[in-house]
Amino acid sequence: MSYTRVKIVEPQDNYVLLLTFDNNECRELDMKPYLDDGPIFQALKDPVLFKTARLCAHTVAWANNADIAPERIYEMCL
């Protein structure tokens, strides 16, 4: 299965991620609606932890091992 992959992750203020995909599209992902999806994402309400967002296996991951399925992240930005 082919999907659009993340190539750059830039955490912003207010729980927003600025993402650049392998098709060179830049999109913003507002993570606020997802921060209540279980304890691992609730922990990301800590702004310091949220800012640990990084590129991992063509998607986004955080220092607490939270991550987003790579095939889903592009759709979440729509």
C-alpha positions as CSV (number, residue, x, y, z in Angstrom):
1,M,0.0,0.0,0.0
2,S,1.3,3.4,-0.9
3,Y,0.8,6.5,1.2
4,T,2.2,10.0,1.4
5,R,5.1,10.1,3.9
6,V,6.2,12.7,6.3
7,K,9.7,14.1,5.7
8,I,9.8,17.1,8.1
9,V,8.1,17.6,11.4
10,E,8.1,21.0,13.1
11,P,6.1,21.3,16.4
12,Q,4.5,24.7,16.8
13,D,2.7,26.4,19.7
14,N,-0.9,25.5,20.6
15,Y,-0.5,21.8,19.8
16,V,0.0,22.2,16.0
17,L,2.4,20.3,13.9
18,L,3.8,21.8,10.7
19,L,4.4,18.8,8.4
20,T,6.2,18.5,5.0
21,F,5.3,15.4,3.0
22,D,7.3,13.6,0.4
23,N,5.2,15.2,-2.3
24,N,6.5,18.6,-1.0
25,E,3.1,19.6,0.4
26,C,3.2,21.5,3.7
27,R,0.3,21.1,5.9
28,E,-0.7,22.0,9.5
29,L,-2.1,19.3,11.8
30,D,-4.0,20.6,14.8
31,M,-3.5,17.9,17.4
32,K,-5.9,19.4,20.0
33,P,-8.9,17.1,19.0
34,Y,-6.6,14.0,19.4
35,L,-5.2,14.8,22.9
36,D,-8.0,13.0,24.7
37,D,-7.5,9.7,22.7
38,G,-6.2,7.6,25.6
39,P,-3.5,8.2,28.2
40,I,-0.5,8.2,25.8
41,F,-2.0,11.2,23.8
42,Q,-3.3,12.9,26.9
43,A,0.3,13.1,28.1
44,L,1.0,15.3,25.1
45,K,-1.0,18.1,26.7
46,D,2.3,18.9,28.4
47,P,3.7,21.5,26.0
48,V,7.3,20.4,26.7
49,L,6.5,16.8,25.8
50,F,4.4,17.9,22.8
51,K,7.5,19.8,21.4
52,T,9.5,16.5,21.4
53,A,7.6,15.6,18.2
54,R,10.1,14.1,15.7
55,L,10.2,12.2,12.4
56,C,10.2,8.4,12.9
57,A,9.6,5.9,10.2
58,H,7.9,8.4,7.8
59,T,5.5,9.7,10.5
60,V,5.5,11.6,13.8
61,A,6.5,10.2,17.2
62,W,7.1,11.7,20.6
63,A,9.4,11.1,23.5
64,N,6.7,9.1,25.4
65,N,6.4,6.6,22.5
66,A,3.2,8.1,21.2
67,D,3.0,8.0,17.4
68,I,0.6,8.3,14.6
69,A,0.1,5.6,11.9
70,P,2.0,6.8,8.8
71,E,-0.8,5.9,6.5
72,R,-3.3,8.0,8.5
73,I,-1.4,11.3,9.2
74,Y,-1.8,12.8,5.8
75,E,-5.6,12.3,6.0
76,M,-5.7,13.9,9.4
77,C,-4.4,17.2,7.9
78,L,-7.4,17.5,5.5
